[in-house]
Amino acid sequence: MSCPFLKEGCARYCHVAPIRKLILDGPGAASGICASPRYLECELVNKNEAQHSRCPHLEQMRVQYCGISPVTKFVPFSDSALSNCTGNSYRYCDSYLMLARPHASTAVNLLYSPNHFWLDVADSGLCHIGLDRFVADFAGSIDGITFITMHGKHCPALALTIHGVEWPMSFPNPVLIQKVNGRVRSDPSRIVKDPYGAGWLFEGWEVPGRTRDGLVSGAQASAWQGDERARLALEIHETDALDCDGGMPVSGIAQLLPHRHLVCLLQHFLSKHDWTAED
């Protein structure tokens, strides 16, 4: 499925110009000197050649481009298979997210790991991986992120810094990683504000029979998320970390915890383990 904002058209360019500049055909395009006998006024034209009704160096090609991007970039159809706009990746594009789902806070059709990573797998096998809403609400604010694995066939790994504590995390299954979301390094708040969209972390290709192993989805995932929030509340209430009298933890509870209690909770909830592990 392609991005709904992906446009198609025909662009023109001069194949003898030192810099190829694509100009989209449309109203007024034919009035340029390249498409008229006035092309002889161009300094790139050999005046001794036979005259034509239009410049013989004028070329055309079919292109695709984003209809909402502030800067238009034309992609030739021959390269369109390489564009994020023609596959599952468009759903993680900032321009798309800004207009299509600016207030998204939930996610459907995702797979989840026990240590709160989510996995989105397209029909093509292209994968996106991030951290779920539980992590975003628990942290409230993320000081920094360091990618440990960035390319190749690995279990995607990173280190989050939350309230001064650097914590290593890894997705439990291997993925053929092709890139990471570099924007979250300069702006870690993307993980908290939009964990299922702009806060994605890894992009890569599924390893058949392995990448989805042991993950849950649908009703099972929803029930687990509720259980995790209840378990977090119980663990906080059973410690002397905060003066509280019940209820669910507020968003950003990690920012209120002493260092030793925060480390304990990170170990219990964000460490790599299976669904039956005893915490």
C-alpha positions in Angstrom: 0.0 0.0 0.0 1.3 3.4 -1.0 1.1 6.7 1.0 -2.2 8.5 0.3 -0.2 11.7 -0.1 2.0 10.2 -2.9 1.5 12.1 -6.2 2.5 11.2 -9.7 3.3 13.4 -12.7 5.6 14.0 -15.6 8.8 16.1 -15.1 11.1 17.8 -17.6 14.9 18.3 -17.5 17.8 19.3 -19.7 20.2 16.4 -20.2 23.1 18.7 -21.1 22.8 21.0 -18.1 25.6 20.7 -15.5 23.0 20.3 -12.8 19.8 18.3 -13.6 16.8 20.2 -12.3 13.4 18.5 -12.7 10.4 20.8 -13.4 7.0 19.3 -13.1 4.7 19.6 -16.1 1.5 21.5 -15.5 -0.2 24.8 -16.2 2.3 27.2 -17.7 5.0 24.6 -18.2 4.8 24.8 -21.9 5.6 28.5 -21.9 9.2 28.0 -21.0 11.8 28.6 -23.7 12.9 24.9 -23.7 9.5 23.9 -25.2 9.5 26.6 -27.9 11.7 27.8 -30.8 13.2 30.3 -28.2 15.4 27.4 -26.9 18.0 28.9 -29.3 18.5 31.7 -26.7 20.0 29.2 -24.3 23.8 29.3 -24.1 23.9 25.5 -23.9 22.5 25.1 -27.4 24.7 24.7 -30.5 23.4 27.4 -32.7 24.8 25.6 -35.8 22.4 22.6 -35.4 19.2 22.3 -37.3 16.4 24.3 -35.7 13.5 22.5 -34.1 10.2 23.5 -32.5 11.5 22.7 -29.1 15.0 22.0 -27.7 16.4 18.6 -28.6 18.0 18.4 -25.2 14.7 18.6 -23.4 13.8 15.2 -21.7 10.8 14.0 -19.9 10.3 11.3 -17.2 7.5 10.0 -15.0 8.1 10.9 -11.3 6.5 10.5 -7.9 6.6 13.1 -5.2 5.1 13.9 -1.8 2.0 16.2 -2.1 2.4 17.6 1.5 6.2 18.0 1.9 7.3 21.7 2.1 10.3 20.8 -0.2 9.3 18.8 -3.3 11.6 16.0 -4.2 10.9 14.1 -7.4 11.6 10.4 -7.5 11.8 8.8 -10.9 9.5 5.8 -11.4 12.6 3.6 -12.0 13.6 4.3 -8.4 10.2 4.3 -6.9 10.7 0.8 -5.4 13.3 2.4 -3.2 11.0 5.1 -1.8 9.5 4.8 1.6 6.3 6.3 0.2 5.5 3.1 -1.7 5.7 0.7 1.2 4.8 0.3 4.8 7.4 2.9 5.9 5.2 5.8 4.9 3.3 5.3 8.1 6.4 6.4 10.0 7.0 9.5 8.0 6.9 12.8 9.9 4.8 14.5 7.2 2.3 11.7 7.1 2.0 11.5 10.9 1.5 15.3 11.2 -1.7 15.2 9.1 -2.9 11.7 9.2 -2.7 10.8 13.0 -1.4 13.8 15.0 -2.9 12.6 18.2 -2.4 8.9 17.9 -1.9 7.3 21.3 -2.9 3.7 20.7 -1.7 1.0 18.3 -3.5 -1.9 16.7 -2.2 -4.9 14.8 1.1 -4.8 16.6 3.1 -7.6 18.2 4.6 -7.1 21.7 7.6 -8.5 23.6 7.6 -9.1 27.3 10.0 -6.2 27.9 7.7 -3.7 26.1 9.0 -3.5 22.6 6.4 -3.5 19.8 6.9 -5.0 16.3 5.1 -4.0 13.1 5.5 -6.4 10.2 4.3 -5.5 6.7 3.2 -8.1 4.1 6.6 -7.5 2.4 8.4 -8.5 5.6 9.6 -5.0 6.3 9.6 -4.4 10.1 9.5 -1.4 12.4 10.3 -1.7 16.1 9.7 0.7 19.0 8.9 0.9 22.7 5.3 0.8 23.8 3.0 3.3 25.6 3.8 1.6 28.9 7.4 2.7 28.7 6.5 6.2 27.5 4.1 6.7 30.4 6.4 5.2 33.0 9.4 7.3 31.9 7.6 10.6 31.3 10.8 12.0 29.9 13.8 10.3 28.3 17.2 12.0 28.7 18.9 10.2 25.9 19.2 7.1 23.7 22.2 5.2 22.3 21.8 2.7 19.6 24.0 -0.4 20.2 23.1 -2.3 17.1 22.5 -0.3 13.9 23.0 -2.7 10.9 23.0 -6.4 10.2 21.2 -9.5 11.5 20.9 -8.8 15.3 18.5 -8.6 18.2 18.0 -4.8 18.0 19.7 -3.2 21.1 19.9 0.2 22.7 20.4 2.1 25.9 17.8 4.5 27.4 18.7 7.1 29.9 15.8 7.7 32.2 16.1 10.1 35.2 19.8 9.8 35.1 19.9 6.0 34.9 21.2 4.4 31.7 19.4 1.1 31.0 20.3 -1.4 28.2 17.4 -3.0 26.4 17.2 -5.4 23.5 14.4 -6.8 21.3 14.3 -10.5 22.1 14.4 -11.8 18.5 16.7 -11.2 15.5 15.9 -8.8 12.7 18.0 -7.8 9.6 18.4 -4.2 10.6 18.8 -1.7 7.8 18.5 1.6 9.6 17.7 3.3 12.9 15.6 6.4 13.6 18.4 9.0 14.0 15.9 11.7 14.9 15.2 10.2 18.3 18.8 10.6 19.3 18.6 14.4 18.9 15.0 14.5 20.2 14.3 11.5 22.6 10.9 13.1 23.5 9.5 11.6 20.2 9.5 8.2 22.0 7.3 9.6 24.8 5.0 11.8 22.6 4.4 9.3 19.8 5.8 5.8 20.7 3.9 4.1 17.9 4.8 6.6 15.2 7.5 9.3 15.2 9.2 7.5 18.1 10.0 4.3 16.1 13.5 3.0 16.7 14.6 0.3 14.2 13.7 -0.6 10.6 14.7 -3.9 9.0 13.5 -7.1 7.5 11.9 -10.1 9.2 13.9 -13.2 9.8 11.3 -15.9 8.9 10.4 -18.1 11.8 12.3 -16.1 14.3 11.4 -12.4 14.4 7.9 -13.0 15.7 8.7 -15.9 18.0 7.1 -15.5 21.4 5.3 -12.2 20.8 1.7 -11.5 21.6 -1.0 -9.4 19.9 -4.7 -8.5 20.0 -6.7 -9.2 23.1 -3.9 -11.1 24.7 -1.6 -8.0 24.4 -4.3 -5.7 25.7 -4.9 -7.9 28.8 -1.1 -8.1 29.4 -0.8 -4.3 29.1 -3.4 -3.9 31.8 -1.8 -6.4 34.0 1.6 -4.7 33.7 0.1 -1.4 34.8 -1.5 -3.0 37.8 1.8 -4.8 38.6 3.7 -1.6 38.4 1.2 0.1 40.8 1.5 -2.8 43.3 5.3 -2.8 43.3 5.4 1.0 43.9 2.9 0.8 46.7 4.8 -2.1 48.4 8.0 0.0 48.6 8.8 3.1 50.7 9.8 4.9 47.5 6.9 7.3 47.6 4.3 8.5 50.0 1.2 7.2 48.3 -2.1 5.7 49.3 -3.2 3.5 46.3 -4.3 4.2 42.8 -2.5 3.9 39.4 0.9 5.6 39.0 0.9 8.9 37.3 2.6 9.4 33.9 6.3 10.0 34.5 6.4 8.2 37.8 10.1 7.3 37.0 11.0 10.9 37.5 9.8 10.8 41.1 11.6 7.6 42.2 14.9 7.4 44.1 17.7 5.9 42.1 17.7 2.4 43.7 13.9 2.0 43.3 14.0 3.1 39.7 16.8 0.5 38.9 14.7 -2.2 40.6 11.6 -1.4 38.4 13.7 -1.1 35.2 15.0 -4.6 36.0 11.5 -6.0 36.6 9.8 -4.5 33.6 12.3 -3.6 30.9 14.7 -6.5 31.1 14.8 -9.3 28.5 12.7 -12.2 29.8 9.9 -14.5 28.7 6.2 -14.4 29.7 6.6 -16.9 32.5 9.6 -15.4 34.2 9.4 -14.7 37.9 10.0 -11.0 38.7 
